[in-house]
Amino acid sequence: MNFDLTEEHRLIQQSARRIAQEVVAPRAAEVDETGVYPEDYFQAFKRADLLGITLPKAVGGAEAGTLALTLAVEEMSKYDCSAGLMLLLSSLSTHTVKFFGTPEQQASYIGPVARGEKKAAFCLTEPDAGSDVANLQTRAVRDGDDYVITGQKCFISGGPIADQVVVFAKTNYPDPRSLNAFLVDTSMPGFEVTSVDRKMGVRGVPTGVLTFDHVRVSKDRLVGGTEGLGMKGPLTTLMSLRPVVGARGLGLAEGCLTYALNFARERRAFGGPLTDLQAIQMKFADMAIEIEAARLLVYQGSWMIDHGRYGPEHGHMLAIAKAFATETSNRVASSALQVLGGQGYMMDHPLERHYRDARQLMIVEGTSEVQRVVVARALLDRNLVYP
């Protein structure tokens, strides 16, 4: 069992760390305050070839694997959780096509994302169907050689700025087995960004409501070319990235601990620095313990995906990684803010932003409750056994 990173992994980590420190860190507070998408982040990622880390070389990606993406996302999230999400989205918005699309679809849809020529989004969640994927209402009705898509998606990360999207719709409503994926350019008639959300955190990446009002697409935009994708389309995509969501939490937690520790070394109280106080030392020890446990789960989950272990029989381990790491980020953000006391509550310090950003992570791409359902089922079905 080797826990050492490969040379390729270290190089990607170093490149991501440099961009995080030089580009992301100086702008993170401004991005949060203005809520304006940080195009400078995106261009820096593009120049460093970080946008196609998990995507095929044949279409312009690096094909470096999930652990490589995890390392990059972790570095960005130390300073701005929005930056980590931007890297994650390049994979979330394309993995359905990577796994199930035709070679032509991979070239035309994934290629521009991998090369940083276009932005894309993953359109699954609806007003009445979030965790309940089988209850999706959006429909795609066959009309000759075309499909006509009608429905509404909500909370779509990056949707308001996307050039293209992969959207899930039922071709034989309400049968969940008729769920299929379609590739839509946001310039197509009938597509509309109906509203942009006002969010608690992660304000650098806009989310919003996307409306598909009789959007007509040709049959060659049906992912895979034939109907029958079913629930495995969105679930495989989400499963393949659960540890990467955990990496956002891992990086955020590390950023919180580092900032609070530096503050505590300088802040004096009761005749010495805060770090002399055992109560404060215990807080930092607890934070470190949780961070290192989260790191092992997240890295292990990423390794599993890189070795093809992201099917239903492996889902519980990916769910554990996502749930633990994202919940760790919330606990660590709270503890770090507490170390700063009243200062931590102020916008002069990044911890109040990290605290707000962390709360998103327990909801997106499968809530903590859904992850526990996955783990509980694995136990009951004896997929997860402790002999």
WOSULHU-V560785 format. One record per pair of residues at least 6 apart in sequence whose C-alpha atoms are under 7 Angstrom apart, sorted by the first residue. I is the first residue (numbers start at 0). GAP is how many residues later the second one is. D is the distance in whole Angstrom. If there is no record, write none. Layout:
i: (I | I)
gap: (GAP | GAP)
d: (D | D)
This chain:
i: (8 | 11 | 11 | 12 | 12 | 15 | 15 | 15 | 16 | 19 | 19 | 19 | 22 | 23 | 23 | 23 | 24 | 27 | 27 | 30 | 30 | 31 | 31 | 34 | 34 | 35 | 36 | 36 | 37 | 44 | 45 | 45 | 50 | 50 | 50 | 50 | 50 | 51 | 51 | 51 | 51 | 51 | 52 | 52 | 52 | 52 | 52 | 52 | 52 | 53 | 53 | 53 | 53 | 53 | 53 | 53 | 53 | 54 | 54 | 54 | 54 | 55 | 55 | 56 | 58 | 58 | 58 | 59 | 59 | 59 | 60 | 64 | 65 | 65 | 65 | 66 | 66 | 66 | 69 | 69 | 72 | 72 | 72 | 72 | 73 | 73 | 73 | 73 | 73 | 74 | 75 | 75 | 76 | 76 | 76 | 76 | 76 | 77 | 77 | 77 | 77 | 78 | 80 | 80 | 80 | 80 | 81 | 81 | 81 | 81 | 83 | 88 | 89 | 91 | 91 | 92 | 92 | 92 | 92 | 93 | 94 | 95 | 95 | 95 | 96 | 96 | 97 | 99 | 99 | 100 | 100 | 101 | 101 | 111 | 112 | 112 | 117 | 118 | 118 | 118 | 119 | 119 | 119 | 119 | 120 | 120 | 120 | 120 | 120 | 120 | 120 | 121 | 121 | 121 | 121 | 122 | 122 | 122 | 122 | 122 | 122 | 123 | 123 | 123 | 124 | 124 | 124 | 125 | 125 | 125 | 125 | 126 | 126 | 128 | 128 | 130 | 133 | 136 | 137 | 137 | 137 | 137 | 137 | 138 | 138 | 138 | 138 | 138 | 138 | 138 | 139 | 139 | 139 | 139 | 139 | 139 | 139 | 140 | 140 | 140 | 140 | 141 | 144 | 144 | 145 | 145 | 145 | 145 | 146 | 146 | 146 | 146 | 147 | 147 | 147 | 147 | 148 | 148 | 148 | 148 | 148 | 149 | 149 | 149 | 149 | 150 | 150 | 150 | 151 | 151 | 151 | 151 | 152 | 152 | 152 | 153 | 153 | 153 | 154 | 154 | 154 | 155 | 155 | 155 | 156 | 156 | 156 | 157 | 157 | 157 | 158 | 158 | 159 | 159 | 159 | 159 | 159 | 161 | 162 | 162 | 163 | 163 | 163 | 164 | 164 | 164 | 165 | 165 | 165 | 165 | 166 | 166 | 166 | 167 | 167 | 167 | 167 | 168 | 168 | 168 | 169 | 169 | 169 | 169 | 170 | 170 | 170 | 171 | 175 | 175 | 176 | 176 | 177 | 177 | 178 | 178 | 178 | 179 | 179 | 179 | 179 | 180 | 180 | 181 | 181 | 181 | 182 | 182 | 188 | 189 | 189 | 189 | 189 | 190 | 190 | 190 | 190 | 191 | 191 | 191 | 192 | 192 | 192 | 193 | 193 | 193 | 194 | 194 | 195 | 195 | 195 | 195 | 196 | 196 | 199 | 200 | 200 | 201 | 237 | 238 | 238 | 239 | 239 | 241 | 241 | 241 | 242 | 242 | 242 | 242 | 242 | 242 | 244 | 245 | 245 | 245 | 245 | 245 | 246 | 248 | 248 | 248 | 248 | 248 | 249 | 249 | 249 | 249 | 249 | 251 | 251 | 252 | 252 | 252 | 252 | 255 | 255 | 255 | 255 | 256 | 259 | 259 | 259 | 263 | 263 | 263 | 264 | 264 | 264 | 265 | 266 | 266 | 267 | 273 | 274 | 279 | 282 | 286 | 289 | 290 | 293 | 293 | 293 | 296 | 297 | 300 | 300 | 300 | 303 | 312 | 314 | 315 | 315 | 315 | 318 | 318 | 318 | 319 | 322 | 322 | 325 | 325 | 326 | 328 | 329 | 329 | 329 | 332 | 332 | 332 | 333 | 336 | 336 | 336 | 337 | 343 | 343 | 344 | 345 | 361 | 377 | 378)
gap: (59 | 56 | 60 | 58 | 59 | 56 | 59 | 60 | 58 | 55 | 56 | 59 | 18 | 17 | 55 | 56 | 54 | 51 | 52 | 7 | 173 | 171 | 172 | 168 | 169 | 168 | 167 | 168 | 166 | 6 | 69 | 70 | 36 | 39 | 63 | 64 | 65 | 9 | 10 | 38 | 62 | 63 | 8 | 9 | 10 | 11 | 12 | 15 | 16 | 7 | 8 | 9 | 10 | 11 | 12 | 15 | 37 | 6 | 7 | 8 | 59 | 6 | 7 | 6 | 48 | 51 | 52 | 51 | 54 | 55 | 53 | 241 | 236 | 239 | 240 | 232 | 235 | 236 | 174 | 177 | 11 | 14 | 174 | 175 | 10 | 173 | 174 | 176 | 177 | 176 | 7 | 8 | 6 | 7 | 171 | 174 | 175 | 173 | 174 | 176 | 177 | 176 | 121 | 167 | 171 | 276 | 120 | 121 | 122 | 123 | 164 | 32 | 23 | 30 | 145 | 27 | 28 | 29 | 73 | 16 | 142 | 137 | 138 | 141 | 9 | 126 | 8 | 123 | 124 | 122 | 123 | 122 | 123 | 6 | 6 | 7 | 45 | 43 | 44 | 45 | 42 | 43 | 44 | 45 | 36 | 37 | 38 | 41 | 43 | 44 | 45 | 34 | 43 | 44 | 45 | 30 | 33 | 42 | 43 | 44 | 45 | 29 | 43 | 44 | 28 | 29 | 30 | 10 | 26 | 27 | 28 | 26 | 27 | 6 | 7 | 235 | 42 | 14 | 12 | 13 | 14 | 31 | 32 | 10 | 11 | 12 | 30 | 31 | 32 | 34 | 7 | 8 | 9 | 10 | 29 | 30 | 31 | 6 | 7 | 8 | 30 | 6 | 73 | 74 | 70 | 71 | 72 | 73 | 69 | 70 | 71 | 72 | 66 | 67 | 68 | 69 | 63 | 64 | 65 | 66 | 67 | 62 | 63 | 64 | 65 | 60 | 61 | 62 | 57 | 58 | 59 | 60 | 56 | 57 | 58 | 54 | 55 | 56 | 52 | 53 | 54 | 51 | 52 | 53 | 48 | 49 | 50 | 47 | 48 | 49 | 48 | 49 | 33 | 36 | 46 | 47 | 48 | 24 | 22 | 23 | 20 | 21 | 22 | 18 | 19 | 20 | 15 | 16 | 17 | 18 | 14 | 15 | 16 | 11 | 12 | 13 | 14 | 10 | 11 | 12 | 6 | 8 | 9 | 10 | 7 | 8 | 9 | 6 | 54 | 55 | 53 | 54 | 50 | 52 | 50 | 51 | 52 | 47 | 48 | 49 | 50 | 41 | 42 | 39 | 40 | 41 | 38 | 39 | 26 | 22 | 23 | 24 | 25 | 20 | 21 | 22 | 24 | 18 | 19 | 20 | 16 | 17 | 18 | 15 | 16 | 17 | 13 | 14 | 10 | 11 | 12 | 13 | 10 | 11 | 156 | 155 | 156 | 155 | 127 | 71 | 76 | 65 | 70 | 76 | 77 | 80 | 55 | 58 | 59 | 75 | 78 | 79 | 77 | 52 | 75 | 76 | 79 | 80 | 51 | 76 | 77 | 80 | 109 | 112 | 41 | 44 | 45 | 75 | 79 | 77 | 102 | 38 | 76 | 79 | 80 | 76 | 77 | 80 | 95 | 79 | 76 | 79 | 80 | 9 | 10 | 11 | 8 | 9 | 10 | 7 | 6 | 7 | 6 | 6 | 6 | 59 | 52 | 45 | 38 | 37 | 27 | 30 | 31 | 24 | 23 | 16 | 17 | 20 | 6 | 70 | 59 | 58 | 59 | 62 | 52 | 55 | 56 | 51 | 45 | 48 | 35 | 36 | 35 | 29 | 25 | 28 | 29 | 18 | 21 | 22 | 21 | 7 | 8 | 14 | 6 | 7 | 8 | 7 | 6 | 6 | 6 | 6)
d: (6 | 7 | 7 | 6 | 6 | 5 | 6 | 7 | 5 | 6 | 5 | 7 | 7 | 7 | 7 | 7 | 5 | 7 | 6 | 7 | 6 | 5 | 6 | 5 | 5 | 6 | 5 | 6 | 6 | 6 | 7 | 5 | 6 | 6 | 5 | 7 | 6 | 4 | 6 | 7 | 4 | 7 | 6 | 5 | 6 | 5 | 6 | 7 | 6 | 7 | 7 | 5 | 6 | 5 | 6 | 7 | 7 | 5 | 6 | 5 | 7 | 6 | 5 | 6 | 5 | 7 | 5 | 6 | 6 | 6 | 5 | 6 | 5 | 7 | 6 | 6 | 5 | 6 | 5 | 6 | 4 | 6 | 6 | 6 | 7 | 5 | 6 | 6 | 4 | 6 | 6 | 5 | 6 | 5 | 5 | 5 | 5 | 5 | 5 | 6 | 4 | 6 | 6 | 6 | 7 | 7 | 5 | 7 | 5 | 6 | 6 | 7 | 7 | 6 | 7 | 6 | 5 | 5 | 7 | 6 | 6 | 6 | 7 | 6 | 6 | 6 | 6 | 7 | 5 | 5 | 4 | 5 | 7 | 5 | 6 | 7 | 6 | 5 | 5 | 7 | 5 | 6 | 5 | 5 | 7 | 6 | 5 | 6 | 7 | 5 | 7 | 7 | 6 | 5 | 7 | 6 | 6 | 7 | 6 | 5 | 6 | 7 | 6 | 6 | 6 | 6 | 7 | 7 | 6 | 4 | 5 | 7 | 6 | 6 | 5 | 7 | 5 | 7 | 6 | 4 | 7 | 5 | 6 | 6 | 5 | 6 | 5 | 5 | 6 | 7 | 6 | 5 | 4 | 6 | 6 | 6 | 5 | 5 | 5 | 7 | 6 | 6 | 6 | 6 | 7 | 6 | 4 | 5 | 6 | 5 | 6 | 7 | 5 | 5 | 4 | 6 | 6 | 7 | 5 | 5 | 6 | 5 | 5 | 5 | 7 | 6 | 5 | 7 | 7 | 6 | 4 | 6 | 6 | 5 | 6 | 6 | 4 | 6 | 5 | 5 | 6 | 5 | 5 | 7 | 7 | 6 | 4 | 6 | 5 | 6 | 6 | 6 | 6 | 7 | 6 | 6 | 6 | 7 | 6 | 5 | 6 | 4 | 5 | 6 | 5 | 6 | 6 | 6 | 5 | 6 | 5 | 5 | 7 | 7 | 6 | 4 | 6 | 5 | 6 | 6 | 7 | 5 | 4 | 6 | 5 | 6 | 7 | 5 | 7 | 7 | 5 | 7 | 6 | 6 | 6 | 5 | 6 | 6 | 7 | 5 | 6 | 6 | 5 | 5 | 5 | 6 | 5 | 7 | 6 | 6 | 5 | 6 | 5 | 6 | 5 | 6 | 6 | 6 | 5 | 7 | 6 | 5 | 6 | 5 | 6 | 6 | 5 | 5 | 7 | 6 | 4 | 6 | 6 | 5 | 6 | 5 | 5 | 5 | 7 | 6 | 7 | 6 | 6 | 6 | 7 | 6 | 5 | 6 | 6 | 6 | 6 | 5 | 6 | 6 | 6 | 5 | 5 | 5 | 6 | 6 | 5 | 5 | 7 | 7 | 7 | 7 | 7 | 6 | 6 | 6 | 7 | 7 | 5 | 6 | 6 | 7 | 6 | 6 | 6 | 6 | 5 | 7 | 7 | 6 | 5 | 6 | 6 | 6 | 6 | 6 | 5 | 6 | 6 | 7 | 6 | 7 | 7 | 6 | 6 | 7 | 7 | 6 | 5 | 5 | 5 | 7 | 5 | 7 | 7 | 7 | 7 | 6 | 5 | 6 | 5 | 7 | 7 | 7 | 5 | 6 | 6 | 6 | 6 | 6 | 7 | 5 | 6 | 7 | 6 | 5 | 6 | 5 | 7 | 6 | 7 | 6 | 6 | 6 | 7 | 5 | 5 | 6)
